[in-house]
Amino acid sequence: MPESSPSYHRAFPLSAPQLEAAAGGHTYRQAVRYAQSAHVTDQLRIGAALTARFHGTRGIYSTRLDVSDRSFQFECNCPLGGSRDPCKHVIALGLAWLEHPETFQDLDVTLARLAHMSKSDVLTLIRQAAQSLPELIRLLNRRRRE
């Protein structure tokens, strides 16, 4: 069971009919099954965007759905992700949010929590994160050079 994150209630302008209209019947039906499966992981809300990873038949796909405009923008690196129409992963991401928003980590909540922590505690968290995610060190070093 995914660990739920504390959240505050911010509107997210997305609906199932909107997703169904964007996808079409066949893709939408596939997405409904996918959204209710264990294939979706690492669910994150970043402002007006949702991201997740999907464990598909040909690999792990990174998916993003952004509703900051009145229409939504999307991307997915699955074989069908370059299409003009959203793939089942994009629609499943939106449906997963609508059905279980509590399973999404919220970056804004996390950043607010970090802002109130001591520098020492933040550095300890970075040390722990770097042990699990070595690519974090490259990212931090790159940001320092910019």
ZILIN-V643525 format. One line per field, one symbol per residue. phi: phi as a letter, one per 30 degrees, with the letter a starting at -180 (. if undefined). psi: psi as a letter, one per 30 degrees, with the letter a starting at -180 (. if undefined). A space follows every 50 residues. Layout:
phi: ???
psi: ???
This chain:
phi: .dddcdbbdbdbdbbdddddddcieddddddedddccddcbhdbcbicbc baccdcdckcccbbbccdddcccaaacdecddddcddddddddddddddb dddcdceddddddddccdedddddddedddddbedddddddddddd
psi: kkkllklljkkjikleeeeeeeeleeeeeeeeeefglgfklhkkkjcglk llkkjafgakkkkkjkgflelkllkkglfgfglfkklfeeeeeeeeeeei fffkkjeeeeeeeefglleeeeeeeeeeefefiffeeeeeeeeef.
